[in-house]
Amino acid sequence: MNTLDFSILAQSWPYLWSGLLFSLALTAAAFAIGMVLGTCLALVQHFEIPLFAQIIRGYVAVIRSIPLILVLFWFFFLVPIVLGHLSGNGRPIPIGATYTAFITFGLFEAAYYSEIIRVGLLAVNKGQFEACQALALSTYDTYRHVVLPQVLRVASPIILSQTIILFQDTSLVYVLSLTDLLGAASKLAQLNGRLVEMYLVVAVAYLAISSAASQCVAALRKRYALATSR
Amino acid sequence: MFGVLFEQTADGQRYIDWLLSGLGWTLALAFFGWWIAFGIGVVVGVGRTVQNRFFSILARLYVEIFRNIPVLVQMFLWYFVFPEVVPTALGDAIKQIPPPWASFFPALLCLGLYTASRIAEQVRAGIEALPKGQIEAANALGLSGYLTYRYVVVPQALRLIVPSLTSEVMGIYKNTSVALTIGLMELTAQARQISEATFQTFSAFGAATIIYLCLALVAYQAMTFIDKAVRIPGSAPVKLTAGQDLAADMQQSGALPGAMEVVK
């Protein structure tokens, strides 16, 4: 059993920090893309728009049934081809692992968020829609000002829990050799041979961030539960 | 489109044999990992609900630690760090394990313990969803704490949570793919290997995707069948902990939610 030596941290923390910032940026971007797109996907299913609703259902089912790593591999392969076709000359456009990660996580999370929002939409009381009709609100106004705010509010604890899982899942960009928090640690570990210290530090960092975030969600949920039980 | 799968590989097999061997590792990991997870999950879940402060804090700690570290990081901890921090003799013995098993056992341990923390939360939700009268009746009959849990609380709680365990089953078979990072040649790794060997990426990933979809379908059908077989007549299924509030709100507003799965 070798003795642990954390002095290596003193010189390596700027690199780890930049890795953590990448993880957080990826989480934030995937959250933003995922929420906007997910809401759209949920609404298309909610309105039963022909063809699109079926395609989206298939997309969500497939994405939720296969591992994220396989999704990352798929997008790494497919996105350049699709972009090539969109640009017109048909030749694949390589975009690099970083953009692939952002696109993949955005589209992947959209499937999960859309499922949460879709179920949330089912939960809205019928009376809300009837009241909107009685007030002669347009469909757009009904959803924009009455229905969606309620859905987002009710679903916010689940959406946030999902986002914490998303933050943990960003570590999987390791398979694309990107330098997120884990990627930074693993590259340093290979350079200086301090595998044990590096991976322990990363584990503690993830643990601290995720459990702090979970505590916040739990507090929010409690507050929200009080607010509705009045 | 999948013709390439039946071509000869450099080692005299066909590519489809690579995929099937990957599928074998994936299934073995998911199956054995599930039983480890289920066993530990039930014990820890019970621990979350007992009066004894020592056990409840211990169980809470377990759940917090294993749920808040990414699976991939846990995988590295078991594979790289664990042999280094145990006594040297044991560490050396672990490093002597021959190749496929040297990746398989850490992956099995990692997935089992990680999934256990998620199952523990489901079990706790199931136990808390039971009417208080059950435990009071058990007390009134003079059952000890152990007997109450063994014969009254746990069997009922497990029957309640079958629907939400479905998402954990889906979670564990998907998480088996993380084992490729420590060198286990499971399904996703084999698909990537075939794509690199043949440049038929579409066929290779397509075949793997179809296999995963079939697995998901089988898992879903099996869990639905189990749920039907053991459902307590007249009971509403208990939702995921993460989904509990939403589920409760939805029941208040009179709509019955579909299964909420927020697990990858």
Interface residues (C-beta under 8 A of the other chain):
Chain A: M1 N2 V62 R64 S65 I66 P67 L68 I69 L70 F73 W74 F77 Y112 E115 I116 V119 G120 L122 A123 V124 N125 K126 V154 A155 P157 I158 S161 Q162 I165 Q168 D169 S171 L172 Y174 V175 L182 S186 L195 V196 Y199 L200 V202 A203 Y206 L207 S210 S211 S214 R221 Y224 A225 T228
Chain B: E64 I65 R67 N68 I69 P70 V71 L72 V73 Q74 F76 L77 F80 V81 E84 V85 V86 P87 T88 G91 M170 K174 N175 T176 S177 V178 L180 T181 T188 A191 R192 S195 T201 F202 F205 A208 T209 Y212 L213 L215 A216 L217 A242 G243 D245 L246 D249 M250 S253 G254 A255 P257 G258 M260 E261 V262 V263 K264
